[in-house]
Amino acid sequence: MILEYPAPLGTSGDGTRMTGQPTKPGLKITAAERPNTLGISQRDLITLLQKIEAAEKSKAPVRRDFTRWPFRHATVKITLIQPSGGEVQLRLACRNLSRGGISLLHNAYVHPGSTVVVSLPRLSGGVKDVAGSIKRCLFRKGVIHELGIQFEDPVDLREHLGAGKGQEFFSVEHVDPEKIVAKILYIEDCDVDYRILQHFLRETNVSLSLVVDGAAAMEQVGNGFDLVIVDWRLPDTTGTELVGKFRQIGINVPVIIVTADPVGLMKSGLWDIPNTGVLTKPLAQTQLLRAIAERLLINDKDKQQHTSDEQEVTGEPAVATAFTAQFEKLAEKLEKALDSNDQKQLIEIAMQIRGSAPNCGAHKLGKLADQAMTMLCDSSAKAKQEDMVKDLISACRHLESAA
């Protein structure tokens, strides 16, 4: 049974008027509209959370997959689905939000495993209903309990959290370097910085290409890169000017701009350029890996899901036949690399296919290339690598079935 705070006569537990208790037309009972089950205001919520977090500082940090971000809302509505099939509407105070779940404060114990739907406030207005389940219910103090809710499907934090000027937020807290498989273009004229970046990426499966100025970058950027990392100050241009040129010619690859002058960078119009982030020097390895993972592992998944949903609705043709010759050439390159047992070349070609295929409508081919890259980078899967590459070659030559 879910216990609620005492409610005024004729109202339900969340402060709304009960059925069978009519009011005069237009009359609003403002005294009954408590913002949450704790009955605390936004200001009091901030004070309460400051005390809770101060007490937690002495505890050992918890290792999590997703980063928790402050999401201090005095009112977040949830629907609690009871085992009997009934529903209870609650207004709860919110503490944190992550890609995988949310932390809410309630005035009663709720059994872990209970099914809920969270009406998650959006930056653009309105809410997004997200299904989940209660994973924990921790007693805090007095009648206060903290509910940890895990979402059934991860949410896109960009819909609900806004990074300030000069600040990026990351969805992932810890990154497994081996899961980063990408073809990256690095635009940097300082050899020391290049060596540092190489060292930071040593445990990843990244193919890193270096160019030293904007002119060379313009020649190379269209070669199927998954990500571009660019220093803001280049010999012939700035990072923001260069990325602006990329976008003008239709190159929408994700970009991370690196700078030792964040103030100057913020004044250069960075935040007007889509799909672009920033890192401040000196770089830290964990910071770099989180930024790359955000652009490739998180944002790309959200984009693929969005694209897939659109295609299901529109029913547009999957593959433009104009790309048949290009993928045939890639198939021939794969055959030559397979015959010569050139593992590095096989991975690079698979990367190129993965980066290009979705833009041509060949989404199944892109997924197959992604699987091939993972297998080629796994030394324990050598027995299956040849068959996987042959499947990829066949898919390149049969684009219609790989859409």
Number of C-alpha atoms within 10 A of each C-alpha: 8 11 11 16 17 12 16 13 11 16 17 18 22 23 24 17 19 12 9 7 9 9 11 6 6 6 7 11 12 9 8 18 15 19 21 25 24 21 18 17 16 15 10 12 20 16 11 13 16 12 11 13 10 9 10 11 9 8 7 7 8 6 9 10 14 18 17 20 17 14 18 18 19 26 20 20 22 21 18 22 16 14 9 6 7 9 14 13 16 22 24 25 28 25 22 17 24 24 22 21 23 23 22 24 27 25 22 20 19 20 14 14 13 16 19 23 20 22 17 19 19 14 13 8 9 9 16 15 14 18 17 22 21 21 17 19 20 13 16 11 10 7 13 16 20 22 26 19 26 23 21 13 12 16 19 17 20 14 15 17 17 12 10 9 11 16 12 12 17 21 24 21 16 16 19 11 18 15 15 19 21 25 25 21 23 23 24 24 17 11 11 10 15 17 11 14 17 15 11 17 19 12 13 17 18 21 17 18 13 18 17 19 22 22 13 12 21 15 10 15 18 15 12 20 23 24 22 22 23 29 24 25 19 17 11 11 13 19 27 23 15 20 28 17 14 18 14 10 10 9 14 16 20 20 25 23 22 24 20 15 12 17 11 12 22 14 11 15 12 21 17 10 14 14 15 19 22 23 21 17 13 10 16 13 14 14 16 18 20 21 23 24 24 19 21 18 17 19 18 15 14 15 12 13 12 11 14 12 11 12 14 9 8 8 8 10 10 19 20 14 10 9 14 16 12 11 20 18 13 19 23 14 16 24 16 14 18 17 10 10 12 12 13 13 16 21 28 17 20 29 25 21 25 28 22 21 25 19 13 19 22 24 22 19 28 27 16 21 28 21 16 26 24 19 20 22 19 12 9 10 12 12 10 12 21 17 12 18 26 16 15 24 22 15 23 28 19 15 24 18 13 21 19
